[in-house]
Amino acid sequence: MAEPFNYTEDSIKSLDWREHIRLRPGMYIGKLGDGSAQDDGIYVLVKEILDNAIDEHMMGFGRMIDVKISEHKVEIRDYGRGIPLGKVIDCVSKINTGGKYDSGAFQKSVGLNGVGTKAVNALADFFRVQSFRDGQSKMAEFERGILVNDPPIGPSNERNGTKVIFSPDGSIFKNYHFIPEYLENQIWNYAYLNAGLTINFNGKKFFSDRGLYDLLSNRIDEESIRYPIIHLKGNDIEVAITHSGSYGEEYYSFVNGQYTTQGGTHLAAFREAIVKTIREFYKKDYDASDIRQSVVAAIAVRVQEPVFESQTKTKLGSQSVGPDGPTLRTFVNDFIKTELDNYLHKNPSVADALLKRILQSERERKEISGIKKLANERAKKANLHNKKLRDCRVHYDDPKATEDVKNNSMLFITEGDSASGSITKSRDVQTQAVFSLRGKPLNCFGMTKKVVYENEEFNLLQHALNIEDGIENLRYRKIVIATDADVDGMHIRLLIMTYFLQFFPDLVKNGHLFILDTPLFRVRNKKETIYCYSDEERQRAIHKLGSKPEITRFKGLGEISPEEFGTFIGENIRLDPIILNKETKISDLLTFYMGKNTHDRQLFIIDNLKIEKDLALDDPRKSEEKEEVDAA
């Protein structure tokens, strides 16, 4: 029998601020990750420092911010007032210390809990802060939150402001890398929400004149907009609304300049107010789903002392606009009811176009109502014994699960029994689910949403993800396409991506879709095994192991044993995100790759076709290591 745990005074531990942050980083920055998801911790670190610079601009100090981000280093320089020189060290290393507790110094700020910069400091293997103020400067350097350099205040010729340089700690953020598209989206959002602010990011200028209007116009295909963007502004609120030709609902919501990716009170009130106002304007009780189908909208509000549901501030809780103001729900409802109604009365052509879009959605809904009912009944029965889905225990929409566990929830979409079997046997049953395709799915390009219900496989996938009525209740944080890296596997990837882009584009735009990167080679000797994801990695492994190592070329997921597969989908999983930048037009993209065979596509294939050469040719031991030649 095991000895009982000896619970004494010595069992009680007190951690200092940096120890606690490093022990429980998820409490402060959400999930860690390697940078492949746009809400990974390394982007939260950047955001925390940028928030401080933005708050200075909002208070009227500084119209420019310089941002430089390389592979492993971040440098942010604002031109605000600069941290008071005598408090520079305290502001970056003492919890609950900052200027934002003084409501006279910072009104309607994002960061109010005095934690953000300290979390960056504790989670960086190098952190340097320097304040420039009235001809003087104070600098301090830290390593993992420990002060290592504290020179005295000295003279300076620099403009007032603050500069922060840091490198995320590689022991916490394993194999991390910054994805430029994620950083650009992050910085564009700051520009949209702060008219007149210029952000210089790696030599490129980010500036917006029209705020949320620019955000929508840059995110939507111009050809798919059904009527001109409605742009409304008031005290502490700004909204932009239009409808597109695509499926689903797409929202961008902000509180005090913070992008609330999970919405919250302000977004719920906004969605409710749109439906209520439109029903009253047209004097008809349209179905809410018909009104909101294909809506693309943005809302930004400013409130005093916002209450978020987590330290990463991705979801706003219930609250009032200010200490004596109305509830946020009432504030948003009243604004939309007045301003949107006025706009539609003044712009009858927009009102007509909006009505046509609603009526189109209503027709489409009624057309598929019969088959939808049958398909949902079939899916309900299948869910009891769904052979396609090997589910996990914790889901993204689980209210009882912790943030870090929910954020690790993922669904692998695989093809074939052998690949599904390998992943199923080696997965983490807590957070990893598997959905198995029986073969190549249907090319749904150009089809209506009716096909989602007519096609059993698509319908079961939709139900597994729980996205029939939108992505608010999405069951998995990451949807991972796991197919062979051959011609057939690539084709299946395209077909699955077409399904999501055609019918659930908001799921892709919100960063939920990924490709599983699996190794192409195994290089090993009696002492060590190295898995290689490219020919360059293979060459390095051969050089490292020397003396004729054994080389295996993986041609398909099914031939990788479950024991090996576990190492590829665990802590060191490599995922390639599907990113849609603001230049990407979904309709053009799908037409080119999935439409009828065109001359342009034929030329593209001819120009980009690559044959995988004998991978042993540049190896002097090629005679002993002959490997098969495959078409890439």
Phi, psi and omega in degrees: 000134182291146178292140178294149180294130183276099186267100183232184177302329181291344180284341184274120183244146173242124179260141173282177188302315184289324179296320182292318179297318182287332179283323182232061183299330181299332178294335188255326184231017181075217182280158182278283177073173182250007180101357182283343176249146187288347176253019175295157187302327183296331177282331175293323177300314178299316182299319183299320179286319178297324179304319180296319179294320179295319179299323176298316179297318181298330179276001175097015182238109178096126179246010183211143175227133178257128180232126175233124180228118176256195185302319184225017181221139179240133177228122181231125181234120174253169181236044177273215184279339185083141177297136174310128193302325182285351184242012184301311182294316180300319184294338181247003184217005176237117179300144179064032175236129179173173182271354189271001172280341178270103186295344177283334181273325181224115176257133175054052180272163176280309187268110183237358186257002174068025186246322192312301183296326179294324178295319178300315181301312184293331185260015178246136177284344171217131180219125180231129177238138179218127179251136177245123187209113174052050174082006178231163182216145175229129182235149174213145179236142182229157170230114183054038177088355181263127181294124181240347181210121184222069180290160181287165176297137181222174180288158181208145175258003184282155174293152179304149178146189183227139175239132177235131175235131177209160174234121178304145183286115182295341179283341178259314178261084189288134178055034186285154175207140177276133175261117186306322181298322178294317180296319180295319177299317180299314183287324175301318180299320176299319181294317180299325187270357183223079181302135180093352179267134175250127175247121177265110182245113179048044176088357180249138182268135177242118185209140179228135177269322191247018172059234185294336174300314178297322181301309182293318183295333178274346183258348185245144172298127182302323183291337185268352179291127184276338177200159183305145181300129175274119184241117184235135181228142176214187177291118177069017176208142176216135178224156173220135185220140166202177173238146180245185179265001183268177180268164174086181176241143183226118183232147172235116184238143186221145173230120180051038179085355180270128179284107181271087186298335180258013175073230182129200186303315184295321181287319178300317179295322180296312180298319179294318183292324179299313181297312183298316182293317181292321176300316181291324182293315182272356179055044178211140185273068180296150176297136183302323181294329178289325179290319186268351178301127178071012178288141172233121188210160177221143176222137176228128178234157175235126181227157177277135177049065180298144179252109180262159182274355176205164180299330182280357171059042180264351179216128182273134176276181180287139180186177177262166179292320179209180183304323182245012185269177178289170173295154181298324179299313180295319181300312180292315180301314181296319181295311181296316181303317182283306190285319179291319178299315178299317182297315182294325176293323182279342184233076184299330179293322176293318179299320179294316181295321179296317180297319179300320179295319179296315181295325176296316178297322179296316178298314181298319180296317181291325180298325184257005185299320181294308181291330178296318180297314179297317182296321180291324176295319179295319180293324180297316177295319181295328182297333179290324180222057185281104181290341181281333186250120168256100190280166175253179186268328183245136183239163182297331182261015181282112184292340183271343184280153177285159184301316185293326178288314180300320182290345177269358181290134181210152176242121175272126174260114186242167179233124177094151183292323185292314179295317179298320180296317180298314181291318182300320182286335186253355185288166171272110186293345178291315191234355185243120178249162182229130174243122187256126173274149181270350181176203179289126178289168181293140171282105187265011180303131177081357180271162177273172183293351176304326183294334180296328180269329179287326181271114186302319182295314178298319182293319178294325177293317178301318180289323178300322181277341182062049184241015182301320183255022181119175186263008180298327182251027178308132187272345182226134180294323182236133174252115190246117177278117184241091180234165178298150179271049176235186184300313180296319180297319178296321180295318179297320176304312181299319182293320178291318178297323178298319178302312182290317181294326182286316189247338182225056184298330180294332177294320178288316182296334179269012170076036181258353186252133184221161171250132176283126177265117180244154184293147176269333185223154167239122179243125185208156167233195185290340184258330189215147176237131179235128176263133188239134184258001178204168179294327178297317178295324178298316180296321179294322180295318178299316181296321182290314185279326177059182173047056172053067177289160176280131182240126177244133177259116179278123180262338181205159181295329184295336183269002174269126183294152178304324180298317178291319184302326180302329180284341183268341182242016177262226184300327183260025181302139177248120181237137175256113182288148171271112187247129173252109177273176188292345177274346183285125175251113187301317183298317179294319181299311182292322179298318183293311187272328189242357179281191180297149184302122182244160178299320180299318181290323177300316179295321179299316180296316180299317182289331186251000180293128180234137176257128180288111183291165177303112189289357178260357187300321183269015178251127182299343180259028187302330182296327179273348188238040182299132180230154185289146176266126181239151172285130182283000000 
